Amino acid sequence: MHKTEKPKETDEYLIAGWSKRYGREISLGEVYEINANLSAFVDVMERMDRYLKQKHRQKKPSEK
């Protein structure tokens, strides 16, 4: 197996998990779309966290 390939069991596990969550059969394409959307959401939240921490650090000196 090539390093970047993941076992077929992983895909089946994800399909089963998301199918249970949505209460219907989910395709592998839908699993990839869900995971891409979640990944994008996490990226946005991490950027927002860094932005808020930066704003907080900028506020601190002016409060003294």
N, C-alpha and C positions, 0 to 999 in steps of 0.2 A: 504494500500500500504506500502511495506517495505521502510525504509529510503533511501536505495541506488537506488531504482527503480525510473525512471523518467517517467513522464506521456507520454502516447503514442503520444499526441499532439506534444511533443517536437521532437520526431523522425519524425513525418509527416512534421513539420516545417523545420527541417534540410534537409529532402529529397526534399521538394519543393524548398528551397533556393539553394541548390547545383544543382538541376536539371535545374533551371532557369539559373544559372551561366554557366553550361556546355552545355546548349541548348539541352539536352536529358534527358531521365528518368534515375535517379541515384538510385541504390539499397541501402538499409540500410547498407549492408556490405561495400559498397563503401563509404558511409558517415562516417562509423567508421574508415575506412582506411585513408580517407582524414583528419579527425580530429586527428588521431594518428600521421600522418605525420606533420601536423601543430604544434601539441604539441611538437614533437621532434625538429622541427625547432626553436620554441620559446626557448626551453631548450638550444640549441646550441647558439642562439643569446645572451641569458642571461649569459651563461658561457663566451662568447667572451667579453661581456661588462665588466664583473668582471675582466677578465684577462687584458683588456686594461686599466681599472681604476687602477689596481695594478701596471702595468708597468708605468703609468703616475706618480703615487705616488713615485715609485722608482727613477724616473728620476729627480723629483723636488729637492731633497737634493743635487745632484751632480751639478745642475745648479748654485747653490749659491756660 
